[in-house]
Amino acid sequence: MYQLSVTKRFAAAHRLSNYQGQCANLHGHTWQLEVTVKGEKLDANGMLLDFKALKEMVGRVIKELDHQYLNELPSFNRINPTAENLARYISGRLRVLLAPELQLALVRVWESPDAWAGYTEDEQA
């Protein structure tokens, strides 16, 4: 199985509802996003997917989040925009953009250089 990853950054603010601690206050992050796709076959050029194409897909999703107050976005008005929920949201947005022969292996979201959350779909489902 081949894997391919790209990393991008975006800036966004959030706050955590029903949370005891500083993160209950409005604050921002320079989020880092790593997206890894996987597949079994390479194309005629020996690529699983062109890095440029994956970067463009990730860029489309990030554009929706960049410089936003995440709590105000419809996707997060009933759930906290935690790193975990962001990873799941981004995974869902990317899944529909990928060719059927490719799978999302992992979507990883860092809210700081040393703290990340990841999301991968259960392959049994």
N, CA and C atoms as an extended XYZ file, in Angstrom:
375
Properties=species:S:1:pos:R:3:atomname:S:1:resname:S:1:resid:I:1 pbc="F F F"
N         0.854       -1.176        0.000 N   MET     1
C         0.000        0.000        0.000 CA  MET     1
C         0.900        1.240        0.000 C   MET     1
N         0.642        2.139       -0.921 N   TYR     2
C         1.396        3.390       -1.005 CA  TYR     2
C         0.693        4.454       -0.170 C   TYR     2
N         1.489        5.387        0.353 N   GLN     3
C         0.940        6.517        1.099 CA  GLN     3
C         1.598        7.803        0.608 C   GLN     3
N         0.846        8.882        0.701 N   LEU     4
C         1.311       10.198        0.282 CA  LEU     4
C         0.760       11.210        1.281 C   LEU     4
N         1.595       12.129        1.741 N   SER     5
C         1.153       13.118        2.733 CA  SER     5
C         1.533       14.525        2.310 C   SER     5
N         0.689       15.467        2.681 N   VAL     6
C         1.009       16.889        2.556 CA  VAL     6
C         0.654       17.567        3.874 C   VAL     6
N         1.332       18.666        4.137 N   THR     7
C         1.107       19.451        5.346 CA  THR     7
C         0.820       20.893        4.949 C   THR     7
N        -0.185       21.468        5.572 N   LYS     8
C        -0.550       22.870        5.343 CA  LYS     8
C        -0.883       23.507        6.691 C   LYS     8
N        -0.906       24.834        6.706 N   ARG     9
C        -1.250       25.583        7.914 CA  ARG     9
C        -2.378       26.564        7.624 C   ARG     9
N        -3.135       26.864        8.672 N   PHE    10
C        -4.152       27.904        8.589 CA  PHE    10
C        -4.347       28.495        9.976 C   PHE    10
N        -4.875       29.701       10.008 N   ALA    11
C        -5.123       30.391       11.272 CA  ALA    11
C        -6.627       30.443       11.517 C   ALA    11
N        -7.030       30.148       12.744 N   ALA    12
C        -8.447       30.215       13.099 CA  ALA    12
C        -8.573       30.303       14.613 C   ALA    12
N        -9.687       30.884       15.042 N   ALA    13
C        -9.978       31.036       16.467 CA  ALA    13
C       -11.106       30.096       16.861 C   ALA    13
N       -11.147       29.772       18.140 N   HIS    14
C       -12.240       28.972       18.674 CA  HIS    14
C       -12.292       29.154       20.186 C   HIS    14
N       -13.315       28.578       20.765 N   ARG    15
C       -13.439       28.465       22.209 CA  ARG    15
C       -14.159       27.160       22.479 C   ARG    15
N       -13.928       26.595       23.646 N   LEU    16
C       -14.560       25.330       23.996 CA  LEU    16
C       -15.684       25.567       24.997 C   LEU    16
N       -16.882       25.206       24.605 N   SER    17
C       -18.049       25.343       25.484 CA  SER    17
C       -18.036       24.229       26.522 C   SER    17
N       -18.594       24.514       27.669 N   ASN    18
C       -18.693       23.537       28.760 CA  ASN    18
C       -17.338       22.957       29.139 C   ASN    18
N       -16.339       23.792       29.116 N   TYR    19
C       -14.971       23.376       29.437 CA  TYR    19
C       -14.465       24.241       30.575 C   TYR    19
N       -13.847       23.617       31.548 N   GLN    20
C       -13.275       24.352       32.674 CA  GLN    20
C       -11.790       24.570       32.407 C   GLN    20
N       -11.413       25.776       32.103 N   GLY    21
C       -10.021       26.082       31.829 CA  GLY    21
C        -9.906       27.213       30.829 C   GLY    21
N        -8.675       27.571       30.527 N   GLN    22
C        -8.418       28.717       29.658 CA  GLN    22
C        -9.008       28.561       28.264 C   GLN    22
N        -9.146       27.348       27.773 N   CYS    23
C        -9.662       27.142       26.420 CA  CYS    23
C       -11.153       27.453       26.294 C   CYS    23
N       -11.807       27.747       27.420 N   ALA    24
C       -13.197       28.204       27.368 CA  ALA    24
C       -13.268       29.632       26.844 C   ALA    24
N       -12.135       30.333       26.889 N   ASN    25
C       -12.057       31.706       26.375 CA  ASN    25
C       -11.716       31.684       24.886 C   ASN    25
N       -12.163       32.704       24.185 N   LEU    26
C       -11.834       32.849       22.775 CA  LEU    26
C       -10.314       32.951       22.618 C   LEU    26
N        -9.757       32.135       21.748 N   HIS    27
C        -8.322       32.154       21.482 CA  HIS    27
C        -8.065       31.594       20.087 C   HIS    27
N        -6.894       31.845       19.569 N   GLY    28
C        -6.577       31.401       18.222 CA  GLY    28
C        -5.381       30.476       18.178 C   GLY    28
N        -5.257       29.802       17.052 N   HIS    29
C        -4.132       28.912       16.796 CA  HIS    29
C        -3.675       29.098       15.357 C   HIS    29
N        -2.425       28.811       15.118 N   THR    30
C        -1.973       28.522       13.775 CA  THR    30
C        -2.003       27.006       13.690 C   THR    30
N        -3.080       26.506       13.153 N   TRP    31
C        -3.304       25.064       13.057 CA  TRP    31
C        -2.402       24.496       11.974 C   TRP    31
N        -1.908       23.307       12.202 N   GLN    32
C        -1.172       22.590       11.167 CA  GLN    32
C        -1.969       21.342       10.823 C   GLN    32
N        -2.106       21.090        9.545 N   LEU    33
C        -2.892       19.968        9.060 CA  LEU    33
C        -2.006       19.048        8.230 C   LEU    33
N        -2.038       17.773        8.531 N   GLU    34
C        -1.356       16.772        7.711 CA  GLU    34
C        -2.401       15.800        7.192 C   GLU    34
N        -2.405       15.616        5.885 N   VAL    35
C        -3.341       14.701        5.243 CA  VAL    35
C        -2.534       13.600        4.568 C   VAL    35
N        -2.871       12.348        4.881 N   THR    36
C        -2.218       11.197        4.279 CA  THR    36
C        -3.263       10.373        3.539 C   THR    36
N        -2.996       10.131        2.259 N   VAL    37
C        -3.857        9.270        1.459 CA  VAL    37
C        -3.112        7.974        1.169 C   VAL    37
N        -3.886        6.934        0.861 N   LYS    38
C        -3.255        5.660        0.541 CA  LYS    38
C        -3.987        4.995       -0.612 C   LYS    38
N        -3.262        4.133       -1.282 N   GLY    39
C        -3.837        3.397       -2.397 CA  GLY    39
C        -2.887        2.300       -2.833 C   GLY    39
N        -3.389        1.411       -3.662 N   GLU    40
C        -2.602        0.250       -4.061 CA  GLU    40
C        -1.908        0.400       -5.407 C   GLU    40
N        -2.379        1.314       -6.247 N   LYS    41
C        -1.844        1.386       -7.608 CA  LYS    41
C        -1.296        2.768       -7.917 C   LYS    41
N        -0.179        2.759       -8.647 N   LEU    42
C         0.422        3.990       -9.136 CA  LEU    42
C        -0.049        4.251      -10.558 C   LEU    42
N        -0.059        5.512      -10.947 N   ASP    43
C        -0.452        5.844      -12.313 CA  ASP    43
C         0.725        5.605      -13.273 C   ASP    43
N         0.542        5.963      -14.526 N   ALA    44
C         1.572        5.732      -15.553 CA  ALA    44
C         2.855        6.493      -15.258 C   ALA    44
N         2.761        7.563      -14.458 N   ASN    45
C         3.943        8.338      -14.082 CA  ASN    45
C         4.609        7.823      -12.813 C   ASN    45
N         4.075        6.758      -12.247 N   GLY    46
C         4.635        6.214      -11.010 CA  GLY    46
C         4.190        6.959       -9.772 C   GLY    46
N         3.032        7.628       -9.840 N   MET    47
C         2.510        8.408       -8.710 CA  MET    47
C         1.209        7.816       -8.195 C   MET    47
N         1.063        7.823       -6.893 N   LEU    48
C        -0.228        7.502       -6.286 CA  LEU    48
C        -1.206        8.628       -6.602 C   LEU    48
N        -0.747        9.844       -6.409 N   LEU    49
C        -1.490       11.072       -6.683 CA  LEU    49
C        -0.455       12.171       -6.777 C   LEU    49
N        -0.632       13.082       -7.675 N   ASP    50
C         0.287       14.208       -7.800 CA  ASP    50
C         0.201       15.051       -6.520 C   ASP    50
N         1.350       15.374       -5.937 N   PHE    51
C         1.363       16.225       -4.743 CA  PHE    51
C         0.573       17.504       -4.988 C   PHE    51
N         0.712       18.074       -6.177 N   LYS    52
C         0.015       19.315       -6.502 CA  LYS    52
C        -1.495       19.145       -6.361 C   LYS    52
N        -2.020       18.036       -6.842 N   ALA    53
C        -3.468       17.787       -6.761 CA  ALA    53
C        -3.921       17.659       -5.312 C   ALA    53
N        -3.156       16.947       -4.498 N   LEU    54
C        -3.526       16.802       -3.086 CA  LEU    54
C        -3.442       18.145       -2.367 C   LEU    54
N        -2.406       18.919       -2.656 N   LYS    55
C        -2.283       20.244       -2.041 CA  LYS    55
C        -3.471       21.132       -2.410 C   LYS    55
N        -3.923       21.044       -3.661 N   GLU    56
C        -5.064       21.852       -4.088 CA  GLU    56
C        -6.338       21.436       -3.365 C   GLU    56
N        -6.556       20.126       -3.193 N   MET    57
C        -7.734       19.643       -2.469 CA  MET    57
C        -7.716       20.123       -1.021 C   MET    57
N        -6.572       19.969       -0.377 N   VAL    58
C        -6.441       20.399        1.015 CA  VAL    58
C        -6.639       21.913        1.100 C   VAL    58
N        -6.097       22.643        0.141 N   GLY    59
C        -6.256       24.097        0.110 CA  GLY    59
C        -7.710       24.527        0.012 C   GLY    59
N        -8.517       23.791       -0.753 N   ARG    60
C        -9.945       24.106       -0.872 CA  ARG    60
C       -10.647       23.989        0.473 C   ARG    60
N       -10.299       22.967        1.229 N   VAL    61
C       -10.929       22.762        2.535 CA  VAL    61
C       -10.426       23.812        3.530 C   VAL    61
N        -9.140       24.073        3.532 N   ILE    62
C        -8.569       25.060        4.452 CA  ILE    62
C        -9.143       26.448        4.200 C   ILE    62
N        -9.411       26.764        2.950 N   LYS    63
C        -9.956       28.088        2.618 CA  LYS    63
C       -11.254       28.364        3.382 C   LYS    63
N       -12.042       27.311        3.638 N   GLU    64
C       -13.294       27.452        4.388 CA  GLU    64
C       -13.051       27.766        5.867 C   GLU    64
N       -11.876       27.388        6.372 N   LEU    65
C       -11.582       27.508        7.801 CA  LEU    65
C       -10.641       28.663        8.138 C   LEU    65
N        -9.824       29.062        7.189 N   ASP    66
C        -8.764       30.034        7.447 CA  ASP    66
C        -9.327       31.385        7.879 C   ASP    66
N        -8.779       31.912        8.960 N   HIS    67
C        -9.156       33.202        9.543 CA  HIS    67
C       -10.644       33.274        9.890 C   HIS    67
N       -11.163       32.157       10.378 N   GLN    68
C       -12.555       32.095       10.806 CA  GLN    68
C       -12.623       31.892       12.323 C   GLN    68
N       -13.771       32.271       12.870 N   TYR    69
C       -14.108       31.908       14.242 CA  TYR    69
C       -14.884       30.602       14.108 C   TYR    69
N       -14.229       29.498       14.379 N   LEU    70
C       -14.766       28.176       14.074 CA  LEU    70
C       -16.118       27.902       14.720 C   LEU    70
N       -16.342       28.411       15.910 N   ASN    71
C       -17.610       28.186       16.608 CA  ASN    71
C       -18.803       28.735       15.824 C   ASN    71
N       -18.570       29.710       14.954 N   GLU    72
C       -19.660       30.323       14.198 CA  GLU    72
C       -19.971       29.592       12.898 C   GLU    72
N       -19.160       28.632       12.519 N   LEU    73
C       -19.414       27.879       11.292 CA  LEU    73
C       -20.533       26.865       11.536 C   LEU    73
N       -21.416       26.665       10.560 N   PRO    74
C       -22.537       25.735       10.758 CA  PRO    74
C       -22.114       24.331       11.210 C   PRO    74
N       -20.994       23.857       10.748 N   SER    75
C       -20.550       22.502       11.113 CA  SER    75
C       -20.164       22.368       12.580 C   SER    75
N       -19.938       23.509       13.247 N   PHE    76
C       -19.499       23.466       14.644 CA  PHE    76
C       -20.457       24.189       15.586 C   PHE    76
N       -21.675       24.428       15.155 N   ASN    77
C       -22.578       25.139       16.060 CA  ASN    77
C       -23.198       24.219       17.108 C   ASN    77
N       -23.038       22.882       16.962 N   ARG    78
C       -23.550       21.946       17.974 CA  ARG    78
C       -22.460       21.121       18.632 C   ARG    78
N       -21.252       21.227       18.104 N   ILE    79
C       -20.120       20.502       18.687 CA  ILE    79
C       -18.945       21.456       18.849 C   ILE    79
N       -18.107       21.172       19.809 N   ASN    80
C       -16.914       21.988       20.012 CA  ASN    80
C       -15.937       21.802       18.853 C   ASN    80
N       -15.352       22.891       18.378 N   PRO    81
C       -14.344       22.791       17.322 CA  PRO    81
C       -12.980       22.402       17.910 C   PRO    81
N       -12.934       21.220       18.475 N   THR    82
C       -11.685       20.678       19.009 CA  THR    82
C       -10.820       20.178       17.855 C   THR    82
N        -9.577       19.878       18.140 N   ALA    83
C        -8.708       19.309       17.110 CA  ALA    83
C        -9.286       17.996       16.594 C   ALA    83
N        -9.879       17.195       17.487 N   GLU    84
C       -10.480       15.928       17.087 CA  GLU    84
C       -11.632       16.143       16.107 C   GLU    84
N       -12.524       17.078       16.455 N   ASN    85
C       -13.664       17.341       15.584 CA  ASN    85
C       -13.247       18.007       14.278 C   ASN    85
N       -12.223       18.833       14.316 N   LEU    86
C       -11.691       19.411       13.077 CA  LEU    86
C       -11.127       18.329       12.164 C   LEU    86
N       -10.399       17.389       12.733 N   ALA    87
C        -9.826       16.305       11.935 CA  ALA    87
C       -10.935       15.487       11.264 C   ALA    87
N       -11.996       15.199       11.990 N   ARG    88
C       -13.117       14.443       11.409 CA  ARG    88
C       -13.825       15.257       10.325 C   ARG    88
N       -14.046       16.540       10.591 N   TYR    89
C       -14.698       17.415        9.610 CA  TYR    89
C       -13.872       17.484        8.322 C   TYR    89
N       -12.583       17.721        8.459 N   ILE    90
C       -11.703       17.836        7.291 CA  ILE    90
C       -11.672       16.517        6.527 C   ILE    90
N       -11.653       15.409        7.241 N   SER    91
C       -11.685       14.103        6.602 CA  SER    91
C       -12.932       13.955        5.732 C   SER    91
N       -14.071       14.334        6.255 N   GLY    92
C       -15.315       14.241        5.495 CA  GLY    92
C       -15.311       15.110        4.254 C   GLY    92
N       -14.778       16.297        4.373 N   ARG    93
C       -14.715       17.219        3.226 CA  ARG    93
C       -13.765       16.689        2.153 C   ARG    93
N       -12.655       16.097        2.571 N   LEU    94
C       -11.682       15.589        1.606 CA  LEU    94
C       -12.140       14.289        0.954 C   LEU    94
N       -12.835       13.451        1.688 N   ARG    95
C       -13.255       12.151        1.176 CA  ARG    95
C       -14.022       12.294       -0.138 C   ARG    95
N       -14.872       13.304       -0.234 N   VAL    96
C       -15.678       13.479       -1.445 CA  VAL    96
C       -14.858       14.035       -2.611 C   VAL    96
N       -13.682       14.567       -2.335 N   LEU    97
C       -12.833       15.120       -3.389 CA  LEU    97
C       -11.860       14.095       -3.971 C   LEU    97
N       -11.625       13.020       -3.235 N   LEU    98
C       -10.654       12.014       -3.666 CA  LEU    98
C       -11.260       11.040       -4.678 C   LEU    98
N       -10.412       10.558       -5.570 N   ALA    99
C       -10.823        9.506       -6.504 CA  ALA    99
C       -11.194        8.253       -5.711 C   ALA    99
N       -12.124        7.457       -6.218 N   PRO   100
C       -12.595        6.277       -5.473 CA  PRO   100
C       -11.512        5.266       -5.130 C   PRO   100
N       -10.462        5.192       -5.921 N   GLU   101
C        -9.411        4.207       -5.641 CA  GLU   101
C        -8.452        4.653       -4.532 C   GLU   101
N        -8.629        5.869       -4.046 N   LEU   102
C        -7.787        6.373       -2.957 CA  LEU   102
C        -8.576        6.436       -1.658 C   LEU   102
N        -7.877        6.238       -0.541 N   GLN   103
C        -8.489        6.325        0.782 CA  GLN   103
C        -7.719        7.336        1.614 C   GLN   103
N        -8.415        7.951        2.547 N   LEU   104
C        -7.733        8.788        3.529 CA  LEU   104
C        -7.159        7.872        4.595 C   LEU   104
N        -5.862        7.852        4.714 N   ALA   105
C        -5.219        7.028        5.735 CA  ALA   105
C        -5.290        7.716        7.087 C   ALA   105
N        -5.067        9.044        7.100 N   LEU   106
C        -5.058        9.797        8.354 CA  LEU   106
C        -5.161       11.279        8.072 C   LEU   106
N        -5.974       11.945        8.853 N   VAL   107
C        -6.009       13.405        8.894 CA  VAL   107
C        -5.567       13.791       10.287 C   VAL   107
N        -4.482       14.538       10.358 N   ARG   108
C        -3.894       14.918       11.650 CA  ARG   108
C        -3.933       16.442       11.760 C   ARG   108
N        -4.437       16.944       12.895 N   VAL   109
C        -4.552       18.384       13.135 CA  VAL   109
C        -3.781       18.728       14.403 C   VAL   109
N        -2.798       19.627       14.263 N   TRP   110
C        -2.053       20.136       15.410 CA  TRP   110
C        -2.637       21.488       15.800 C   TRP   110
N        -2.846       21.691       17.101 N   GLU   111
C        -3.196       23.034       17.551 CA  GLU   111
C        -1.995       23.719       18.184 C   GLU   111
N        -0.915       22.974       18.342 N   SER   112
C         0.363       23.533       18.774 CA  SER   112
C         1.447       22.611       18.215 C   SER   112
N         2.701       23.023       18.262 N   PRO   113
C         3.768       22.182       17.695 CA  PRO   113
C         3.913       20.812       18.356 C   PRO   113
N         3.358       20.654       19.556 N   ASP   114
C         3.549       19.379       20.250 CA  ASP   114
C         2.245       18.712       20.696 C   ASP   114
N         1.118       19.085       20.080 N   ALA   115
C        -0.165       18.476       20.446 CA  ALA   115
C        -1.031       18.343       19.195 C   ALA   115
N        -1.389       17.102       18.872 N   TRP   116
C        -2.218       16.856       17.698 CA  TRP   116
C        -3.292       15.813       17.976 C   TRP   116
N        -4.302       15.829       17.122 N   ALA   117
C        -5.350       14.813       17.137 CA  ALA   117
C        -5.507       14.313       15.709 C   ALA   117
N        -5.827       13.044       15.575 N   GLY   118
C        -5.979       12.474       14.248 CA  GLY   118
C        -7.311       11.783       14.076 C   GLY   118
N        -7.688       11.628       12.819 N   TYR   119
C        -8.923       10.921       12.499 CA  TYR   119
C        -8.699       10.039       11.292 C   TYR   119
N        -9.159        8.816       11.390 N   THR   120
C        -9.171        7.888       10.274 CA  THR   120
C       -10.483        7.125       10.336 C   THR   120
N       -11.029        6.810        9.187 N   GLU   121
C       -12.288        6.089        9.170 CA  GLU   121
C       -12.047        4.608        9.355 C   GLU   121
N       -12.977        3.979       10.004 N   ASP   122
C       -12.914        2.533       10.208 CA  ASP   122
C       -13.076        1.850        8.859 C   ASP   122
N       -12.096        1.073        8.477 N   GLU   123
C       -12.120        0.416        7.183 CA  GLU   123
C       -13.132       -0.723        7.147 C   GLU   123
N       -13.625       -1.155        8.282 N   GLN   124
C       -14.601       -2.234        8.340 CA  GLN   124
C       -16.020       -1.742        8.033 C   GLN   124
N       -16.228       -0.427        8.178 N   ALA   125
C       -17.586        0.131        8.008 CA  ALA   125
C       -18.031        0.165        6.564 C   ALA   125
